[in-house]
Every structure is written in C-alpha cells, then in structure tokens.
Amino acid sequence: MYHRFCIGKLIVHTDYQNKGIGKALMIEIEKKFSSCSKYLLFTGEITPNTYIFIQS
C-alpha cells in the first residue's frame, strides 16, 4: 500500500494549457494510485493555473 505518491513534474505544453489536460492527468494518476493518501506534485512554479493543485 502506498501512502505517498511523488510526481517529479507535471507539465503541459503552453499551446495546450487551460484546456483541462493537467487536471485530467491528475485524475487518472489518482485513479491508478487510489491507495495513496497524499500526492506530492512539483509543477516548477506557483501560478494561478497550478494553485488549484495545491488546494486539492
């Protein structure tokens, strides 16, 4: 059983940002590793687009 899942980087190309792709990727990761109680995500920087992942 995993307690933490570390995601080194989750990056969406700028041409495809703000289309829900990052969120969809996180949803699939959470499904695949549903036994985890915590997800550690590195996005490179905190922006309004990445702040949503901090709150989740």
C-alpha positions as CSV (number, residue, x, y, z in Angstrom):
1,M,0.0,0.0,0.0
2,Y,1.3,3.4,-1.0
3,H,0.9,6.3,1.4
4,R,2.6,9.0,-0.8
5,F,3.0,9.3,-4.5
6,C,5.6,11.7,-5.8
7,I,5.2,13.3,-9.2
8,G,8.5,14.8,-10.3
9,K,7.0,17.2,-12.8
10,L,3.6,17.6,-14.5
11,I,4.0,19.9,-17.4
12,V,1.5,20.7,-20.2
13,H,2.9,22.4,-23.3
14,T,1.9,26.1,-23.4
15,D,-0.1,25.5,-26.6
16,Y,-2.4,23.1,-24.7
17,Q,-2.7,24.8,-21.3
18,N,-6.1,25.9,-19.9
19,K,-7.8,23.0,-21.6
20,G,-8.1,20.7,-18.5
21,I,-5.3,18.4,-19.6
22,G,-3.3,18.8,-16.3
23,K,-6.4,18.2,-14.3
24,A,-7.3,15.1,-16.4
25,L,-3.8,13.7,-15.9
26,M,-4.1,14.2,-12.1
27,I,-7.5,12.5,-12.1
28,E,-6.0,9.5,-13.9
29,I,-3.0,9.3,-11.6
30,E,-5.3,9.4,-8.6
31,K,-7.4,6.6,-10.0
32,K,-4.3,4.5,-10.8
33,F,-2.8,5.0,-7.3
34,S,-6.1,5.3,-5.3
35,S,-4.5,3.7,-2.2
36,C,-2.3,6.8,-1.7
37,S,-3.3,9.2,0.9
38,K,-1.1,12.1,-0.3
39,Y,0.2,13.2,-3.7
40,L,3.3,15.3,-3.9
41,L,3.4,17.3,-7.2
42,F,6.2,19.5,-8.5
43,T,5.0,21.9,-11.2
44,G,8.1,24.1,-11.4
45,E,6.4,27.3,-10.1
46,I,3.3,28.5,-8.4
47,T,0.9,30.3,-10.8
48,P,-2.8,30.8,-10.8
49,N,-3.0,27.7,-13.1
50,T,-1.1,25.5,-10.7
51,Y,-2.6,26.8,-7.5
52,I,-5.7,24.6,-7.9
53,F,-3.5,21.5,-7.5
54,I,-2.1,22.8,-4.2
55,Q,-5.6,23.2,-2.8
56,S,-6.9,19.8,-3.9
